[in-house]
Amino acid sequence: MIQLHDVDLKLLRVFATIVRCGGFSAAQAALNAGQSTISEQMTHLETRLGVKLCQRGRSGFRLTEQGVAIHEATQRLLSAVENFCMDADVLKQHISGKLNLGIIDTTITDPDSPIPRTTQRFVSRGHDVHLNVYVGTPAELEERVLDGRLHLAIGHFPIHVPGLLHSPLYQEALGLYCGRRHPLFGNQAEGEELLEEIAASRIVVRGYMQQYDLEHLGVSKAAATVDNIEALAILIISGAYLGFLPAHFAAQWIKTGEMHQLAPGSLQLMSPFDVITRRGTAPPPILQAFLEDLAACSRKAPAPEQH
């Protein structure tokens, strides 16, 4: 059985960084080391483990089958080490360590988002915490919370994945928009006639909320699918597509005349934001403290769920 030492943990962190960056060259800045040094460290790790972890050369960087398995085990190990360090800090009555937070994109313009207020409150308490923020799709956020890379994530999660706890946070208002080059631009109509014209148009939907979007338009099929709001806005501004956008995000283009909201009286949706955490594990103190501040700063102030 392999005996792990401090040097092995260091090498495993190097390996995890290389994978995260996508190769030796790309990892140089993150590791503050030259490519030859990184190569030597990887060779040492492969010798210690007795397996080939990756292929590198003209064809690019690629993990071997054993490398994929070792990387997954490394993520679990490093997460366990981090949790141990945070638990040990409790004995000092002091919260410190890393907090890994995930959010979906384009929440910056949302006045209802409690994230900025929560962050200010959390930091002002004097915690010795390094905050890592990852912006990703709902599926990416769910995966990262499940495997321990994120402590929590905030976003739209319409399907409740086993292994995750969901806590309602707030509602986001969405409207149906078109670009100024779209035939419906400036249309002020409401009702069946407009719905028929909408149904005859190209519709772009969020992949993670596809059925939700289509059902509200009475349409069975989308013409385009995106996994983030910025891509959705690009297609709408093109004038070729209609789609639902967060009202706070679309406001900047409404102001400049690049977009128009259709049927605001009947086609405005409320989309729920949830907080997700991993089920079955006691939240470390750093996560519990952030959840308490998040609850205090959200309008509905939901109490964090107990594990």
N, C-alpha and C positions, 0 to 999 in steps of 0.2 A: 504494500500500500504506500502511495506517495505521501511523504511527510512535508507539509507546507511550512515554509519559513517566511520571514519578513521580505526577503528578496523575491520570493515567489509571488507574494501579493503585489509587489511593485511591478513585476513583469506582467502579471495578469491585468493590472490597470493600464499598462502600455498597450497590451493586446486589445483591450476593450476600446481604447481611444483610437487605435488604428482602424478597427472595424467601424466605429462611429464616423470617422472621417472619410472612410472609403479607400484607404491605401496608405502606403508608407510616406509618399511625398506629401500628401494632403495632411498627414498627422504631424509633420515637422513643427509647424507653428504651435499647435496645441501642446506638444510635448517639450517644446523648446530644446530640440535635439536634432542633429543632422541625420540624414538617411542612413549613413553607415552605422551610426550608433544604434539607431532603431533596429536595423537589420541584425546587428549583433545580439541585441536584447531578445529579439524574436527567435533567433537560432538557439540561444541559451534556454528559452522557455520550451521550445520544441524538444530539446535534449532532455530537460528535466521531466517533461510529461511523456516522452517517448512516442510522440505522434507528430505527423506533419499537419500544421494548422492551416496553411494557406499556400496558394500558388501566386507567385508574383513574377512578372516579366513583361515581355512585349504585349502579351494579350491582356494585361491589366491585373488587378488584384481580385482574387477570388478565394473564398474559404473552402477548404476541403470538407467532406462529410464529418470527419472528426472535429474539424475546426468549428463547424456550426454547433456541434454538441458541446464543445468546450466553452464556446462563447456564451451559450445559454447558461451553463453551469457557473461561469464567471459572473454573469449578471446576478444570479441568485446569491453567490458568495459575497460579492461586494455590497449588495443590498443588506445582507445579514450583518456584515461588519459595520456598516453605517448605522443600522438599527441598534447594534450593541453599543456603539459609541454614544448614541443619543440616550439610550436607557441608562448608561453609566453616568451621564451628566445630570440625571434626575437626582442622584445621590448628593450632588453639590447644590441642589435647589436652584439650578440655573439651566435655562434652555439654550442649547447651542447645537450647531451642526448644519446640515443641508436640508432645505425643504424644496422638494421637486414638485412644481405646480404646472399643470397643463390647462390650456384654454384654447377655444376655437378662435379663428381669425376675426378681425374687424369689430371687436367689442370696444375698441378705444373711443368710438364716437357715441357710445350708448350711455346716456345720463343715468339710466336705471341700473347699470352694472355696479355691483358693490365691490368689485375687485380693487379699484384704486383706493377707495376709502378703507377697505380691509388692510391693504398693504401698508398704508400710512399708519393705521392704528397698531398693527402688528410690529412694525419697525420701531415705532415710538416707545414701545415698552422696554427697549434696551436689550432685546434678545441678541445674543451673539450668533446670528443665523446668516448663512449664505443662501440666497434665494436663486434657484434655477427655474426659469420659465420656458416651457416648450409650447409652441403654437402648432397645432396639427388638426387633422380631420377627426371627427368623432370616433371612427374606427381605430385610428392610431392612438388616440387618448385612452380608449378602453383597453387596448392591448398593453399599453405602457403601465396603466394602473394595475392590471392583472398580474403582470410579471414583476412588479415592484420598482420599475424605473421611475414612476411617478407616485407621489403620496396621494394626490388627489387631482381631479380634473373638473373643469366647469364648461358646460356646453349643452348642445342638443343631443339627447340619447333616447330616441323614440322606442328602441327595443331594449328591454331590460336583460342584460347579459348575466347568466348565472355566475356567481362569484363576485359580483359587484353590488354595493349598496348605493341606492339612488335617493337623494334628498332634494325635494323641490326648492328652488332658489328664487326665481323671479320670471316674469313674462316679457317677451320681446315682441313689439308690434311690427308687423310686416305689411307691405302693400304690393300691389301688382304694378309694374313699371314697364314703360317702353322708351326707346331712344327717340330723338327728334327726327330721325330719318325713317321711322316706322309709320306706316299708313294710319295708325290709330293715334298718333301723337296729337295732343290737343283735344281729343275726343272727351266730351263731358257727359256722355250718356250713361245711364244705369239700366239694368234690366236684361230681358231675354235677347233683344236685338244685339246688344253689345256682347253678351256671352257667346252668341253664334259667331260673331266676328273674331272673338278671342279664340274660340275652338278651331277656327280656320287658320289661325296664325301658328308660327313656330313657337313652341314653348320650351324654355330651358328650366331645368329643375335641379335642386340639390339632391345628390344621390342618396344621402342619408335620410332625406325627408320626401322622397319621390312620391309615394302614394298620398301623403298628406297634401302636397302641392297640387297634384293632379285631381284629386277628389274635389277640392274646393273650386276647381275650374270646370268640372264636369268633362274632363278630357281623359282619354284612356292611355295615351302614349305621348311621351316627350320627344322633342326633336333634338335635344342636346342635354347632356348631364354633366355636372361639375361637382367637385368635392370641396370647393371653398367659395366664399362670398365674392372675393375679388374677381375670380374667373367669371362668376355669374354677372357681375356688373359690366365686365368687358363685353360680353355677348349682348347684353341689353343696350349698351351705348352704341354698339355697331348698327342698331336699327333693324337687325334681322330677327330678333327674338323678343318675346315677352317673358317676364319671370318675376317671382316674389323676391323682394329685397327688404332687409331691415329698414324701417322708415328713417332711423337716425343716420344710417349709412348713405341712403339715397338722397338725403336732404341737400348735400353739397352740389349734386348735379341738377336737382330741381331748381336751386338758386341760380345756377348758370344757364338754365334752359336746355340742358343736354338730355334731361329725362322728363317724363310726364307720368303722373300716377293715374291709373285707370280705376274708375268706379270706387273711389275711396269710401263711399257710404256702405257698400255691400261686399267689397273684396279686400277687407282688411283683416288679417289674421293675427292671433296671439300665439306665439311659439314658446314653449316652456324651456327654461334653462334649469339644469339639474347639477348638483355636485355628486361626483362618484368617488367612492373609496373602495378599497379591497375588503371583501367580506371575510370573516373568520379569523382576523388578527386584531389584537388590541392596538388601537392607534398610538404611536409613540407620542411623547409629550409635545414635541414640536408640531405635529399634525393636530393634536387636540387643541393646542393654543390657537393655531390658525383658524380651525373650524369654529371655535368660540368667537373669535373676532369677526369671522365671516357672517356668523349668525347675527351678531350685534349690528353689523353694518348693512345687512340686507333689509329691504323694506318689510318683508314678511317675518324676518328674524327667525328662521327655522332653527330649532335646537339640533345640534349634530346627533346623528343616530348612534346608538350604542352598539358595539360589536360583541 
